[in-house]
Every structure is written in C-alpha cells, then in structure tokens.
Amino acid sequence: MAQERDVTREAVGGAGRDSVREIDEWRRRIDVIDDQLMRLLNSRSACAVEIGRLKRALGLPAYSPEREAWILERVMRENPGPLDPTAVKRVFERVIDESRRLERLAVEADQEGR
C-alpha cells in the first residue's frame, strides 16, 4: 500500500498532493478505528465464551435464536448510518456466528479437560 501512495504522490501535482495527504490522514484514522474495533470484538468474544460456560453449567442450550433475533433487530433499529440496516445486520450476523463458534469451542475444551 505504501508503494501505491508513493506512485499516487508522484502522479499528482500541487493541489493533488494536499488531497493525497488528506487521504493518508483518513487512512490513519481508519487504522485507529480498526484497532478499536479489534479490541471491542475480542472483548465481546470473551463475554460470549463466559456466557457459553455459564450456559453449560446451568444446562442451557448454547444456541439462543430469540436472543440473536433481538440483537439483530436492535442493531438495525439503532443504526445511525451511513451503513444501511441490512449491512449492519450482515456484519452482526457474522459477529454472532463467530461468538457462537467460540462458545462451542469453549464447551468442547471444558469437556476434554474433564
């Protein structure tokens, strides 16, 4: 990506260089946001693992379709944009899928450890 930016800088003159700098600033901001997202997603995943362990201890099923539907409805409703509600739903479906996978792996690890 650095080479792309260098080529872009060479290809543009005067005012274009300011635009390239502005793009770089936006990209740095995205990098910071990506780091925040990664921390938040890992924190959320750790919560899901603990919930999975508690569900197992209580004899509850790991899969909770009502809860998942509630989460999806809530994030679509509370979404301020610019992502449209369907895009937000798809992102959260993936996050939930990964959380469910981690819950399952935690339960399997607990079973193997016994």
DRENMINU-789519 format. One line per 8 residues: number of its first residue (from 1); for each residue x, z, y of N, C-alpha, C. Coordinates in pm, 1 decimal, padded with zeros to 6 digits, always signed. Atoms other than C-alpha are relative to their C-alpha. Example, Ala and Ser with C-alpha at 12.3 -4.5 7.8 and 13.67 -1.06 7.14 Angstrom:
2
1 = +00089.0:+00000.0:-00119.0:+01230.0:+00780.0:-00450.0:+00090.0:+00000.0:+00120.0 | -00082.0:-00006.0:-00119.0:+01367.0:+00714.0:-00106.0:-00077.0:+00073.0:+00109.0;
END
This chain:
114
1 = +00082.1:+00000.0:-00117.6:+00000.0:+00000.0:+00000.0:+00087.0:+00000.0:+00124.6 | -00088.3:-00002.2:-00115.6:+00290.9:+00068.6:+00236.8:+00045.5:-00140.6:+00034.3 | -00040.6:+00137.1:-00026.9:+00403.8:-00290.8:+00195.5:-00111.5:-00077.7:+00066.8 | +00113.3:+00067.9:-00062.7:+00055.4:-00413.4:+00282.1:-00004.9:+00032.7:+00148.7 | +00005.6:-00040.9:-00139.8:+00064.5:-00212.8:+00603.2:+00114.6:-00061.5:+00078.7 | -00113.5:+00059.6:-00069.1:+00410.9:-00339.9:+00691.6:-00025.3:-00147.6:+00027.9 | +00030.7:+00141.7:-00017.6:+00300.8:-00701.1:+00637.3:-00104.4:-00014.8:+00109.8 | +00104.9:+00006.3:-00101.7:-00007.7:-00634.6:+00848.1:+00059.8:+00024.3:+00137.4;
9 = -00062.6:-00028.5:-00128.8:+00203.6:-00486.2:+01126.9:+00079.1:-00119.1:+00050.5 | -00080.1:+00115.8:-00039.4:+00433.0:-00788.8:+01124.5:-00089.3:-00116.5:+00041.1 | +00087.9:+00114.6:-00024.0:+00139.1:-01028.3:+01127.5:-00078.3:+00011.7:+00129.8 | +00079.5:-00017.4:-00121.3:-00029.9:-00878.2:+01432.5:+00090.9:+00027.0:+00118.5 | -00077.4:-00025.7:-00121.0:+00090.9:-00863.9:+01786.2:-00062.9:+00110.1:+00080.2 | +00041.2:-00097.9:-00099.3:+00046.0:-00621.6:+02077.7:-00119.7:+00086.3:-00032.4 | +00122.0:-00078.8:+00018.9:-00313.1:-00500.8:+02067.0:-00028.6:+00022.4:-00147.6 | +00021.1:-00013.5:+00143.5:-00325.7:-00560.3:+01692.8:+00077.1:+00116.3:-00058.9;
17 = -00079.8:-00114.3:+00049.2:-00051.2:-00300.5:+01641.6:-00075.0:+00130.8:+00022.0 | +00080.0:-00120.3:-00024.7:-00276.7:-00039.7:+01800.3:-00109.8:+00013.7:-00104.6 | +00105.1:-00002.9:+00102.5:-00550.5:-00134.8:+01557.0:+00056.9:+00040.9:-00134.5 | -00064.1:-00037.4:+00126.4:-00310.5:-00105.0:+01264.1:+00030.3:+00148.8:+00000.3 | -00023.7:-00144.7:-00010.7:-00209.6:+00241.4:+01386.7:-00130.2:+00077.8:-00019.1 | +00129.7:-00065.8:+00014.3:-00576.2:+00332.8:+01410.4:-00045.6:-00000.5:-00146.2 | +00031.9:+00007.6:+00143.7:-00630.7:+00213.1:+01051.6:+00080.9:+00104.8:-00075.0 | -00084.7:-00099.8:+00065.6:-00336.6:+00428.4:+00943.8:-00051.9:+00141.6:+00023.7;
25 = +00055.7:-00132.5:-00030.3:-00490.3:+00729.6:+01119.7:-00124.6:+00026.9:-00083.8 | +00120.1:-00016.2:+00081.6:-00822.2:+00673.2:+00943.5:+00037.1:+00020.3:-00147.4 | -00042.4:-00015.7:+00139.5:-00641.5:+00636.7:+00610.0:+00057.1:+00139.3:-00025.0 | -00051.1:-00136.2:+00015.0:-00458.2:+00965.4:+00666.0:-00115.9:+00099.5:-00005.6 | +00118.1:-00086.7:+00002.3:-00793.4:+01128.6:+00738.9:-00068.6:-00007.7:-00136.1 | +00058.4:+00016.3:+00133.8:-00932.7:+00984.8:+00415.6:+00082.9:+00074.0:-00104.0 | -00086.6:-00071.8:+00094.1:-00630.9:+01123.7:+00227.4:-00026.9:+00150.6:+00003.7 | +00030.6:-00142.9:-00014.0:-00705.2:+01472.0:+00365.0:-00135.3:+00030.7:-00063.2;
33 = +00133.4:-00019.3:+00057.1:-01072.4:+01439.4:+00271.3:+00005.3:-00010.8:-00152.2 | -00014.2:+00012.9:+00145.7:-00976.4:+01318.8:-00078.3:+00058.0:+00127.6:-00060.4 | -00057.5:-00126.1:+00048.6:-00762.0:+01632.1:-00119.7:-00106.0:+00110.2:-00001.6 | +00108.1:-00099.6:-00005.9:-01058.3:+01847.4:-00011.4:-00101.5:-00024.6:-00111.8 | +00094.3:+00033.4:+00107.1:-01291.1:+01663.2:-00249.2:+00055.1:+00041.7:-00136.2 | -00060.7:-00034.4:+00128.5:-01047.6:+01713.1:-00535.7:-00006.8:+00151.3:-00023.3 | +00007.4:-00145.9:+00014.1:-01029.3:+02088.5:-00470.0:-00143.7:+00044.4:-00026.7 | +00140.8:-00037.6:+00017.8:-01408.0:+02114.4:-00441.5:-00052.8:-00039.7:-00137.4;
41 = +00045.4:+00044.3:+00131.7:-01470.8:+01910.5:-00755.4:+00059.1:+00087.6:-00110.6 | -00060.3:-00088.4:+00099.1:-01225.0:+02124.5:-00951.9:-00062.0:+00138.5:+00004.2 | +00067.0:-00129.7:-00012.5:-01387.5:+02441.7:-00816.7:-00138.5:-00005.9:-00064.3 | +00131.9:+00017.6:+00060.0:-01730.7:+02309.8:-00915.2:+00011.3:-00006.8:-00152.2 | -00020.1:+00013.3:+00144.2:-01597.8:+02219.8:-01259.5:+00031.1:+00134.1:-00065.0 | -00029.7:-00133.3:+00053.1:-01458.3:+02569.4:-01310.2:-00128.3:+00082.3:-00011.3 | +00130.1:-00068.3:+00006.9:-01805.3:+02706.6:-01231.2:-00079.0:-00048.3:-00120.0 | +00074.2:+00057.1:+00112.4:-01958.7:+02470.8:-01486.3:+00053.7:+00052.0:-00132.9;
49 = -00060.3:-00052.1:+00122.9:-01713.6:+02587.7:-01753.4:-00047.7:+00143.3:-00024.8 | +00045.4:-00138.3:+00014.9:-01807.4:+02950.8:-01688.9:-00148.0:+00006.9:-00035.7 | +00142.2:+00004.8:+00034.5:-02176.9:+02866.7:-01697.6:-00016.4:-00038.1:-00146.9 | +00005.4:+00039.5:+00141.3:-02119.3:+02693.5:-02032.3:+00031.2:+00115.8:-00092.5 | -00035.9:-00116.3:+00082.8:-01952.6:+03004.9:-02171.7:-00112.9:+00103.7:+00000.1 | +00110.5:-00095.4:-00008.6:-02234.8:+03227.0:-02046.6:-00121.4:-00049.1:-00078.2 | +00113.1:+00055.7:+00075.3:-02498.9:+02993.0:-02190.1:+00021.3:+00021.3:-00150.0 | -00029.3:-00016.8:+00142.6:-02325.9:+03006.0:-02526.8:-00019.4:+00145.1:-00041.4;
57 = +00012.5:-00142.2:+00032.0:-02307.3:+03385.4:-02518.8:-00146.3:+00043.9:-00004.9 | +00142.1:-00033.8:-00004.3:-02678.4:+03400.1:-02437.8:-00083.7:-00082.2:-00097.5 | +00072.3:+00084.7:+00093.9:-02769.7:+03139.9:-02697.8:-00086.6:-00104.7:+00066.6 | +00076.7:+00101.4:-00073.2:-02898.5:+02897.7:-02435.2:+00058.4:-00138.2:-00025.5 | -00052.1:+00136.0:+00018.4:-02870.5:+02520.5:-02470.6:+00091.5:-00038.5:+00116.6 | -00094.7:+00043.5:-00103.7:-02582.2:+02361.1:-02282.0:-00066.3:-00097.9:+00096.6 | +00063.6:+00103.7:-00081.3:-02796.6:+02073.3:-02157.1:-00125.5:+00054.9:+00065.1 | +00115.2:-00049.2:-00074.6:-03046.2:+02162.0:-01886.3:-00055.0:-00113.1:+00086.8;
65 = +00047.7:+00116.7:-00073.8:-03233.3:+01846.3:-01784.1:-00077.6:+00035.6:+00127.2 | +00074.6:-00040.3:-00120.3:-03457.7:+02033.6:-01539.3:+00094.9:+00032.5:+00113.9 | -00099.8:-00036.0:-00101.8:-03157.1:+02174.4:-01354.2:+00067.3:-00125.5:+00054.5 | -00065.3:+00122.6:-00044.3:-02987.2:+01835.2:-01343.6:-00092.5:-00082.4:+00089.0 | +00096.6:+00074.3:-00082.2:-03302.3:+01667.5:-01211.0:-00014.9:+00065.5:+00136.9 | +00011.6:-00072.9:-00126.2:-03331.2:+01939.6:-00945.7:+00120.5:-00027.6:+00090.1 | -00122.2:+00027.0:-00077.2:-02968.6:+01885.9:-00836.5:-00007.0:-00140.6:+00060.3 | +00004.6:+00139.0:-00047.8:-03016.6:+01508.6:-00810.5:-00104.2:-00017.7:+00109.8;
73 = +00103.5:+00008.6:-00103.8:-03340.3:+01542.0:-00616.4:+00047.8:+00064.5:+00129.8 | -00046.2:-00073.0:-00118.1:-03180.4:+01794.8:-00379.4:+00106.5:-00078.2:+00076.4 | -00106.7:+00070.9:-00072.6:-02866.7:+01591.7:-00301.4:-00051.1:-00128.7:+00063.2 | +00058.5:+00120.2:-00060.3:-03071.7:+01279.0:-00243.2:-00079.7:+00035.7:+00125.2 | +00081.7:-00043.7:-00112.4:-03307.4:+01468.0:-00011.6:+00086.2:+00049.2:+00117.3 | -00083.9:-00061.0:-00103.3:-03030.5:+01650.0:+00179.5:+00109.1:-00093.2:+00052.0 | -00104.5:+00094.9:-00037.6:-02802.8:+01346.6:+00211.0:-00017.4:-00047.2:+00145.0 | +00011.2:+00044.4:-00139.2:-02729.5:+01280.1:+00580.6:+00047.1:-00143.7:+00022.2;
81 = -00051.5:+00135.6:-00014.9:-02574.2:+00936.1:+00515.2:+00141.8:+00001.7:+00052.3 | +00052.1:+00135.6:+00009.8:-02417.3:+00692.3:+00562.6:-00021.9:-00050.7:-00143.5 | +00033.2:+00043.0:+00135.9:-02431.2:+00675.1:+00182.2:-00150.6:+00004.9:-00017.6 | +00143.9:-00004.2:+00024.0:-02780.2:+00583.4:+00073.6:-00028.5:+00096.3:-00115.6 | +00033.6:-00099.5:+00102.3:-02964.3:+00827.8:-00154.2:+00033.3:-00044.0:-00142.7 | -00030.7:+00048.2:+00135.3:-02916.9:+00608.7:-00461.8:+00149.4:+00010.4:-00028.9 | -00145.3:-00011.8:+00017.7:-02539.7:+00602.9:-00409.8:+00038.1:+00145.6:-00024.5 | -00027.6:-00143.0:+00017.2:-02533.2:+00980.6:-00374.4:-00043.5:+00045.1:-00139.0;
89 = +00048.8:-00034.4:+00133.5:-02739.6:+01012.0:-00690.3:+00099.9:-00045.2:-00106.5 | -00096.8:+00051.0:+00098.6:-02492.2:+00793.2:-00883.3:+00127.2:+00084.1:-00002.0 | -00121.2:-00082.9:-00007.1:-02194.9:+00998.2:-00761.2:-00025.4:+00133.5:-00070.1 | +00028.4:-00129.9:+00059.9:-02360.7:+01324.2:-00859.5:-00032.5:-00009.3:-00148.5 | +00020.3:+00018.3:+00144.2:-02471.3:+01186.6:-01195.7:+00134.3:+00002.7:-00071.4 | -00133.7:+00002.4:+00060.8:-02105.4:+01124.2:-01269.1:+00062.9:+00138.9:+00001.4 | -00053.2:-00136.0:-00010.7:-02003.9:+01469.5:-01144.9:-00066.2:+00089.5:-00105.1 | +00072.8:-00080.3:+00098.3:-02273.3:+01627.5:-01362.0:+00043.0:-00036.2:-00141.8;
97 = -00047.1:+00042.2:+00132.7:-02165.3:+01421.0:-01664.1:+00133.4:+00065.6:-00033.2 | -00131.5:-00060.6:+00022.6:-01809.9:+01547.6:-01624.0:-00011.2:+00151.0:-00016.9 | +00021.1:-00144.2:+00013.8:-01931.2:+01905.0:-01579.6:-00052.4:+00033.4:-00138.7 | +00055.7:-00021.0:+00134.4:-02134.9:+01878.5:-01898.6:+00108.3:-00017.7:-00105.9 | -00110.9:+00022.4:+00094.4:-01829.6:+01740.2:-02080.0:+00093.1:+00121.1:-00002.8 | -00087.2:-00117.4:-00005.6:-01616.7:+02032.1:-01960.6:-00065.7:+00121.6:-00063.8 | +00073.0:-00109.1:+00065.6:-01884.2:+02280.4:-02067.6:+00012.1:-00012.9:-00151.5 | -00006.7:+00024.5:+00144.5:-01886.4:+02120.9:-02412.5:+00140.2:+00029.7:-00053.8;
105 = -00137.3:-00025.3:+00043.8:-01505.6:+02132.0:-02437.5:+00031.6:+00149.5:-00001.1 | -00022.6:-00144.6:-00004.9:-01502.9:+02499.1:-02336.0:-00065.0:+00068.5:-00119.3 | +00069.7:-00057.3:+00115.7:-01758.3:+02581.8:-02605.0:+00077.6:-00031.6:-00127.0 | -00076.8:+00037.4:+00118.6:-01556.7:+02389.2:-02864.6:+00128.2:+00080.0:-00009.2 | -00124.1:-00078.4:+00001.0:-01237.7:+02569.3:-02761.4:-00028.0:+00145.1:-00039.3 | +00038.1:-00136.0:+00036.7:-01416.2:+02905.2:-02789.6:-00026.7:+00009.5:-00150.8 | +00031.6:+00000.1:+00141.9:-01542.0:+02813.2:-03137.1:+00126.7:-00010.7:-00084.0 | -00125.7:+00014.0:+00074.5:-01193.6:+02709.6:-03250.9:+00083.0:+00127.2:+00006.3;
113 = -00077.5:-00121.9:-00019.0:-01047.4:+03032.0:-03115.5:-00052.2:+00119.2:-00079.0 | +00059.9:-00111.7:+00073.5:-01275.9:+03248.3:-03324.2:+00043.9:+00002.1:-00142.7;
END
